[in-house]
Amino acid sequence: MRERARDKGRLEDIIEYSNNVTVLIQGYSLETLVADKRTYYSVMKNVEIVGEAVYKLTKAFKDSHPKTPWKIIQGMRHILVHDYANVVSETLYDTAVNSIPELRKQVEKYLAETDWDKWVAIPDDYVESVENEMFKIASRMKERGYAVDEICGITGLSKDDVDDL
């Protein structure tokens, strides 16, 4: 369950792991990064963790900050976790050099601008509770062997959400 009280910590994680990416990538070209497997996979893992922190943010937080491409970030996370053998090095490098610093700036702004006491005090709305129920239903359906497409059609969840159950 995604809780508003955890959003601040997840944003702080995004900052921490974004900083790691920036430090790791410093002084590397695409070619030197690909040649240095230790650094390459360290960058990959830190980008994955950034994506995981984004994935764990509440829907309410992401919806209230539409400027940030949350779905794209989550998509990158899904590729790094589930389709790791097909990671495109150029995309990873571009993400590390260009997208991560921009995301860090946005998240730093969100951390500074948000009144966290007020944010946490807002009760979960009906939509979030319905979504949580859909995750429970989808999980039971998956356990019973329903096809992913059928689960998505019935619950309204994305294929990635169902795959992650």
N, C-alpha and C positions, 0 to 999 in steps of 0.2 A: 504494500500500500504506500502510495506516495503522500507524504505529509508536508504541509506548508512549513512546519517547524524545521524541516531538513533542507529546505531550499537554500538557505543562506550558506550552510556548510557545503552543499554541492557546488554552489557558485565559487566558494573559496577553493574547493578542489580544482575547479576549472582554471582558476588563476594559478594555483601551484603547479599543475601539470602542464599548463601552457608555458609557464616560465621554464620548466624542464626542457620542453621542446626547443624553445628559443636558445637556451644554453647549449643543448646538444647539437643543434644545426649550425651554430655559429662557425663560420670559416669553411663550411662545406659547400661544394658544388654538388649538383646531382650526381655526377660521376664519382666523386670522392665518397659521397654518402653511400652509394650502392656498393662500392668496393669495400667499405668498412662495415662488415656485417654486424658487429657489436653495436655500433652507433645506429645503424639502419634499424635494427630491431628494437633498440631503446626508443628511438623516435616513434616507431610504429606503436609500441606499447603505450607510450605517453599520450599519443593522439587517441588511441583506443580508450584510455581512461577518461580523457576529456569528453569523448562521445558518450561514455557510460554515465558520467555525471549529468550530462545534458539529458540523456534518456530517463534518468531518475528524477529530474525536476518535475514538479506538479504541472499538470495540464494548465491549471489556472495561471501559474507563473509564466509559462511559455505563451499562453494566449494574451497575457497582459503586456508582453514584450515582443510584438510581431516583427520588429525590425531585424531581429536575429534569425538566421535561417536554421531554426531548430531541426526541422525534418531532414535537411541536407546533412547536418552534423550527425544526427542519429543514423542516417543511411550509411555514412562513412564508418561509423562504429559497427554497424551490422556487417559490412564488408570485411572489416579488420578481424571481427570475431568469427564470422561464419564462412567467409569466402576468402580467407587469408592467402590461399595459394594463387589467387588471381589479383592481388593488389598491384596496381600500376604505380611503379616507382615515381614517375613524373607527377602523378596526382598527389602521392604522399609528400613529395618534396614541396610542391606548390602549396599544399595545405600547411605544411610546417613553416614555410617562409612567408606566406601572404595571409592565409586565412586565420591561423592561430593568433598572430598579433592583433588582428582586427577584432576577433572574438574576445580576447583578453580586455581590450579597451571597452568594449560594450559591457562586459560583465563587471568590470571595475566601476563603471558608471551605475549599473543596476544596484550593486552593493552599496554605493554611496547614497543613492537617491531613495532607496526603499526604507520606509519606516517598518522595521522588522517586528516590533511589538504589535503594530496594527495588522501587518500581514498575517501573523500567526493567529491573531484573534478572529479573523474572518472565518466563519464556519464553512466547511465544505459545502459546496452547492449540490443541487440535485443531479446535475450532469456528471459530476465526479463520482457520486455514489452509484449511479446507473452504470458508468464505465467500469467501476470495480466489480459490480455484479456480472457484467458481460465477461470480464476476465475469468471469474469463477466458473461461469457456464462454459466458456471456451475450454478451460482446463479440463472440466469433466468430459466434455465432448471429445477432446483429444485423447483422453485416457480410454474412452470407449471406441476409438478407432475411426471417428468421423474424418472425412477428407478435409484438408486445410481450406480449400475453396468453399466447402459447405459451411464450415465453422465461421469463416469470414462473412458469408452471406447472411447467416442467421444472427450473428452478434454485432456485425458492423465493425469489427476490429480489422486491422491491417494484417496482411500475410506475415510481416515481420513480427508483429505482436504475438500472433499465434505460434510462429516458429520458436519464439523465445520462451514459451510456456514449458 
